[in-house]
Amino acid sequence: MTRLILFNKPYGVLTQFTDREGRAVLADYIPLKGVYPAGRLDRDSEGLLLLTDNGKLAHRLTHPKKHTWKTYWAQVEGSITNSDLDPLRKGIVLKDGPTLPARTRVIAEPELWPRDPPVRYRASIPTSWVEIRIQEGRNRQVRRMTAAIGFPTLRLVRVAVGDWRLSGLQPGQWKQIPCKMKP
């Protein structure tokens, strides 16, 4: 039976099981053998990370040609409007090429756990929250996309991959779920 693990990756944790520099890794939270991340989340990003023991399933979840939607909530610097997001909806050109069109919208500040360390606060600069859904997964893509339209990302939380959501998991918590996808 295929194992599928949903993990709420805390800020500062690497999406690997070992690190020569002694930084926080998946093994500090998940005591299971034989499961591997299906995709990555940057060390300074938080939220849903899927792990599986099935390489075909991991490929299906991560390969750009499979078009798996990944949903992020991003706290950005500045007062963003829905029209500011139009370039992302059309696809923008980054240094590594054009992005596919994203599904985006401004959202109210979500109820999330406090981040440790907290996001920097500057009284003179407001922040906003956006939901960004993409089908790609390039290195630091969401951060680069928001910066390209003039709204740097301060906090980034992945809340869904395909049909799987964080489902109330707190940072560092994980659960194994029945795999509904055939490998």
C-alpha positions, -999 to +999 in steps of 0.1 A: +000+000+000+013+034-009+020+057+020+011+094+018+021+118+046+008+153+050+033+174+070+030+210+081+066+221+076+077+248+100+097+279+091+134+271+091+132+234+083+149+219+053+129+196+031+155+168+034+163+142+061+199+151+069+221+182+070+258+184+076+254+218+091+230+207+118+200+226+107+165+214+113+154+187+089+125+164+083+139+136+104+135+159+134+097+156+130+090+125+110+103+092+124+093+071+094+118+053+071+113+050+034+093+081+027+106+110+007+093+146-001+072+149-032+084+184-041+102+210-019+095+240+002+122+266+008+137+267+042+120+301+048+086+289+036+060+270+057+031+247+052+020+216+034+047+192+023+037+157+009+059+127+015+054+093-001+072+060-006+059+058-042+081+073-068+054+073-095+031+092-072+058+117-063+064+122-100+027+127-107+025+153-079+056+173-089+062+171-126+051+203-143+035+184-172+011+168-147-004+203-138-009+197-101-022+229-085-003+242-055-020+269-034+000+294-014-010+322+010+016+350+007+019+380+030+034+407+008+048+441+015+025+469+005-012+474-002-019+451-031-051+451-052-067+425-074-057+445-105-021+444-093-023+406-097-033+408-134+003+402-146+004+369-126-029+358-141-015+362-176+019+348-168+050+368-163+086+364-175+112+356-148+149+352-153+144+315-160+116+321-185+078+327-186+055+314-159+022+297-166-008+318-157-015+317-120-049+319-102-046+348-078-068+369-055-064+392-026-076+376+007-082+387+043-054+379+067-058+342+074-059+327+108-024+311+111-001+301+138+025+327+149+057+324+129+090+319+148+108+342+143+080+367+135+078+386+102+095+420+105+070+447+113+073+483+099+046+507+110+051+528+079+047+500+054+014+481+053+011+444+043-015+424+024-023+388+019-028+371-015-037+335-025-016+323-054-023+290-072+004+277-096+010+245-116+048+248-116+073+246-088+104+265-098+129+275-072+114+304-051+088+309-078+061+326-058+085+349-041+100+359-074+066+364-089+054+388-062+087+407-062+084+411-100+051+430-096+065+452-068+052+433-037+080+413-020+068+383-001+073+385+037+057+352+046+048+322+024+026+293+035+016+265+012-019+254+021-027+228-005-013+205-031-039+192-055-068+180-034-048+177-002-049+206+024-032+213+057-064+202+074-057+218+108-022+204+112+000+227+133+036+234+125+056+202+129+026+179+129+021+152+103-004+125+095-006+095+072-037+094+050-051+068+027-038+074-008-067+081-031-045+083-062-034+053-081+003+053-085 
